């Protein structure tokens, strides 16, 4: 599982429904949601 920081929960969580995306500048990122509160979680990098 990929981990990211949830701003609402204020801790690192496993990203639910993680999808690999490419940002406008061409760098890879991962986008998904927090499994506890449902807030969007975003992580830059592979």
N, CA, C and O atoms as a printed pandas DataFrame, in Angstrom:
     atom_number atom_name residue_name chain_id  residue_number  x_coord  y_coord  z_coord
0              1         N          UNK        A               1    0.828   -1.196    0.000
1              2        CA          UNK        A               1    0.000    0.000    0.000
2              3         C          UNK        A               1    0.869    1.255    0.000
3              4         O          UNK        A               1    1.935    1.289    0.614
4              5         N          UNK        A               2    0.408    2.254   -0.678
5              6        CA          UNK        A               2    1.110    3.534   -0.718
6              7         C          UNK        A               2    0.595    4.403    0.422
7              8         O          UNK        A               2   -0.610    4.459    0.671
8              9         N          UNK        A               3    1.500    5.074    1.107
9             10        CA          UNK        A               3    1.092    5.942    2.206
10            11         C          UNK        A               3    1.200    7.396    1.801
11            12         O          UNK        A               3    2.050    7.772    0.994
12            13         N          UNK        A               4    0.323    8.213    2.375
13            14        CA          UNK        A               4    0.324    9.647    2.165
14            15         C          UNK        A               4   -0.138   10.333    3.443
15            16         O          UNK        A               4   -0.591    9.666    4.374
16            17         N          UNK        A               5   -0.028   11.656    3.500
17            18        CA          UNK        A               5   -0.400   12.411    4.693
18            19         C          UNK        A               5   -1.812   12.959    4.540
19            20         O          UNK        A               5   -2.112   13.672    3.582
20            21         N          UNK        A               6   -2.683   12.616    5.498
21            22        CA          UNK        A               6   -4.051   13.151    5.519
22            23         C          UNK        A               6   -4.050   14.423    6.361
23            24         O          UNK        A               6   -3.696   14.383    7.539
24            25         N          UNK        A               7   -4.437   15.533    5.778
25            26        CA          UNK        A               7   -4.422   16.823    6.466
26            27         C          UNK        A               7   -5.497   16.865    7.547
27            28         O          UNK        A               7   -5.288   17.462    8.603
28            29         N          UNK        A               8   -6.626   16.248    7.298
29            30        CA          UNK        A               8   -7.729   16.268    8.260
30            31         C          UNK        A               8   -7.428   15.401    9.494
31            32         O          UNK        A               8   -7.679   15.822   10.623
32            33         N          UNK        A               9   -6.893   14.195    9.278
33            34        CA          UNK        A               9   -6.555   13.290   10.384
34            35         C          UNK        A               9   -5.212   13.651   11.032
35            36         O          UNK        A               9   -4.929   13.234   12.155
36            37         N          UNK        A              10   -4.397   14.420   10.326
37            38        CA          UNK        A              10   -3.064   14.834   10.781
38            39         C          UNK        A              10   -2.128   13.667   11.052
39            40         O          UNK        A              10   -1.400   13.659   12.045
40            41         N          UNK        A              11   -2.152   12.667   10.148
41            42        CA          UNK        A              11   -1.214   11.556   10.258
42            43         C          UNK        A              11   -1.090   10.843    8.918
43            44         O          UNK        A              11   -1.886   11.069    8.005
44            45         N          UNK        A              12   -0.073    9.972    8.808
45            46        CA          UNK        A              12    0.124    9.194    7.594
46            47         C          UNK        A              12   -0.884    8.058    7.554
47            48         O          UNK        A              12   -1.115    7.379    8.554
48            49         N          UNK        A              13   -1.477    7.861    6.387
49            50        CA          UNK        A              13   -2.466    6.802    6.202
50            51         C          UNK        A              13   -2.190    6.082    4.888
51            52         O          UNK        A              13   -1.527    6.626    4.004
52            53         N          UNK        A              14   -2.699    4.857    4.759
53            54        CA          UNK        A              14   -2.640    4.143    3.490
54            55         C          UNK        A              14   -3.663    4.771    2.556
55            56         O          UNK        A              14   -4.810    4.989    2.946
56            57         N          UNK        A              15   -3.255    5.060    1.329
57            58        CA          UNK        A              15   -4.149    5.724    0.380
58            59         C          UNK        A              15   -5.142    4.706   -0.179
59            60         O          UNK        A              15   -4.750    3.679   -0.733
60            61         N          UNK        A              16   -6.433    5.005   -0.027
61            62        CA          UNK        A              16   -7.505    4.149   -0.541
62            63         C          UNK        A              16   -7.777    4.513   -1.999
63            64         O          UNK        A              16   -7.789    5.693   -2.350
64            65         N          UNK        A              17   -7.993    3.523   -2.837
65            66        CA          UNK        A              17   -8.255    3.720   -4.276
66            67         C          UNK        A              17   -7.141    4.539   -4.929
67            68         O          UNK        A              17   -7.411    5.477   -5.678
68            69         N          UNK        A              18   -5.900    4.181   -4.644
69            70        CA          UNK        A              18   -4.741    4.917   -5.165
70            71         C          UNK        A              18   -4.646    4.774   -6.679
71            72         O          UNK        A              18   -4.732    3.672   -7.222
72            73         N          UNK        A              19   -4.467    5.911   -7.350
73            74        CA          UNK        A              19   -4.317    5.937   -8.804
74            75         C          UNK        A              19   -3.056    6.710   -9.144
75            76         O          UNK        A              19   -2.836    7.810   -8.638
76            77         N          UNK        A              20   -2.229    6.128  -10.005
77            78        CA          UNK        A              20   -1.016    6.820  -10.436
78            79         C          UNK        A              20   -1.394    7.818  -11.513
79            80         O          UNK        A              20   -2.084    7.479  -12.474
80            81         N          UNK        A              21   -0.932    9.064  -11.345
81            82        CA          UNK        A              21   -1.208   10.122  -12.313
82            83         C          UNK        A              21    0.094   10.816  -12.670
83            84         O          UNK        A              21    1.126   10.577  -12.042
84            85         N          UNK        A              22    0.046   11.663  -13.665
85            86        CA          UNK        A              22    1.182   12.488  -14.056
86            87         C          UNK        A              22    0.754   13.940  -13.937
87            88         O          UNK        A              22   -0.272   14.348  -14.482
88            89         N          UNK        A              23    1.566   14.721  -13.209
89            90        CA          UNK        A              23    1.250   16.133  -13.033
90            91         C          UNK        A              23    1.556   16.900  -14.314
91            92         O          UNK        A              23    2.150   16.355  -15.244
92            93         N          UNK        A              24    1.145   18.171  -14.359
93            94        CA          UNK        A              24    1.352   19.001  -15.546
94            95         C          UNK        A              24    2.817   19.111  -15.932
95            96         O          UNK        A              24    3.140   19.195  -17.117
96            97         N          UNK        A              25    3.715   19.112  -14.936
97            98        CA          UNK        A              25    5.141   19.249  -15.227
98            99         C          UNK        A              25    5.796   17.918  -15.590
99           100         O          UNK        A              25    7.006   17.867  -15.808
100          101         N          UNK        A              26    5.008   16.835  -15.657
101          102        CA          UNK        A              26    5.519   15.546  -16.095
102          103         C          UNK        A              26    5.965   14.627  -14.972
103          104         O          UNK        A              26    6.339   13.484  -15.236
104          105         N          UNK        A              27    5.939   15.084  -13.737
105          106        CA          UNK        A              27    6.376   14.253  -12.616
106          107         C          UNK        A              27    5.253   13.306  -12.180
107          108         O          UNK        A              27    4.075   13.651  -12.265
108          109         N          UNK        A              28    5.629   12.106  -11.711
109          110        CA          UNK        A              28    4.609   11.147  -11.268
110          111         C          UNK        A              28    4.059   11.503   -9.892
111          112         O          UNK        A              28    4.740   12.130   -9.080
112          113         N          UNK        A              29    2.820   11.097   -9.643
113          114        CA          UNK        A              29    2.177   11.332   -8.351
114          115         C          UNK        A              29    1.115   10.257   -8.126
115          116         O          UNK        A              29    0.740    9.532   -9.048
116          117         N          UNK        A              30    0.638   10.167   -6.888
117          118        CA          UNK        A              30   -0.413    9.222   -6.526
118          119         C          UNK        A              30   -1.558    9.991   -5.885
119          120         O          UNK        A              30   -1.346   10.857   -5.036
120          121         N          UNK        A              31   -2.771    9.662   -6.305
121          122        CA          UNK        A              31   -3.951   10.370   -5.819
122          123         C          UNK        A              31   -4.971    9.351   -5.332
123          124         O          UNK        A              31   -5.156    8.305   -5.954
124          125         N          UNK        A              32   -5.634    9.656   -4.219
125          126        CA          UNK        A              32   -6.636    8.758   -3.676
126          127         C          UNK        A              32   -7.385    9.428   -2.541
127          128         O          UNK        A              32   -7.530   10.650   -2.521
128          129         N          UNK        A              33   -7.863    8.627   -1.592
129          130        CA          UNK        A              33   -8.607    9.187   -0.471
130          131         C          UNK        A              33   -8.205    8.499    0.832
131          132         O          UNK        A              33   -7.629    7.411    0.823
132          133         N          UNK        A              34   -8.518    9.148    1.945
133          134        CA          UNK        A              34   -8.229    8.621    3.277
134          135         C          UNK        A              34   -9.278    7.561    3.612
135          136         O          UNK        A              34  -10.470    7.801    3.422
136          137         N          UNK        A              35   -8.858    6.392    4.106
137          138        CA          UNK        A              35   -9.838    5.344    4.423
138          139         C          UNK        A              35  -10.720    5.667    5.637
139          140         O          UNK        A              35  -11.798    5.091    5.779
140          141         N          UNK        A              36  -10.281    6.574    6.507
141          142        CA          UNK        A              36  -11.046    6.879    7.717
142          143         C          UNK        A              36  -12.042    8.019    7.515
143          144         O          UNK        A              36  -13.208    7.902    7.893
144          145         N          UNK        A              37  -11.574    9.145    6.907
145          146        CA          UNK        A              37  -12.452   10.320    6.807
146          147         C          UNK        A              37  -12.903   10.621    5.376
147          148         O          UNK        A              37  -13.832   11.404    5.181
148          149         N          UNK        A              38  -12.261   10.011    4.371
149          150        CA          UNK        A              38  -12.675   10.217    2.987
150          151         C          UNK        A              38  -12.083   11.443    2.316
151          152         O          UNK        A              38  -12.399   11.722    1.159
152          153         N          UNK        A              39  -11.228   12.183    3.019
153          154        CA          UNK        A              39  -10.601   13.370    2.452
154          155         C          UNK        A              39   -9.602   12.954    1.369
155          156         O          UNK        A              39   -8.992   11.889    1.459
156          157         N          UNK        A              40   -9.440   13.789    0.358
157          158        CA          UNK        A              40   -8.492   13.508   -0.702
158          159         C          UNK        A              40   -7.055   13.530   -0.203
159          160         O          UNK        A              40   -6.657   14.432    0.534
160          161         N          UNK        A              41   -6.272   12.517   -0.615
161          162        CA          UNK        A              41   -4.860   12.401   -0.224
162          163         C          UNK        A              41   -4.038   12.396   -1.502
163          164         O          UNK        A              41   -4.388   11.719   -2.469
164          165         N          UNK        A              42   -2.946   13.151   -1.507
165          166        CA          UNK        A              42   -2.112   13.319   -2.695
166          167         C          UNK        A              42   -0.661   13.134   -2.296
167          168         O          UNK        A              42   -0.218   13.688   -1.290
168          169         N          UNK        A              43    0.088   12.352   -3.080
169          170        CA          UNK        A              43    1.508   12.165   -2.796
170          171         C          UNK        A              43    2.303   12.313   -4.086
171          172         O          UNK        A              43    1.992   11.692   -5.102
172          173         N          UNK        A              44    3.336   13.149   -4.025
173          174        CA          UNK        A              44    4.207   13.372   -5.176
174          175         C          UNK        A              44    5.318   12.330   -5.152
175          176         O          UNK        A              44    5.879   12.045   -4.095
176          177         N          UNK        A              45    5.633   11.769   -6.294
177          178        CA          UNK        A              45    6.692   10.765   -6.426
178          179         C          UNK        A              45    6.129    9.416   -6.803
179          180         O          UNK        A              45    4.915    9.230   -6.876
180          181         N          UNK        A              46    7.023    8.478   -7.041
181          182        CA          UNK        A              46    6.610    7.130   -7.457
182          183         C          UNK        A              46    6.011    6.367   -6.317
183          184         O          UNK        A              46    5.610    5.216   -6.488
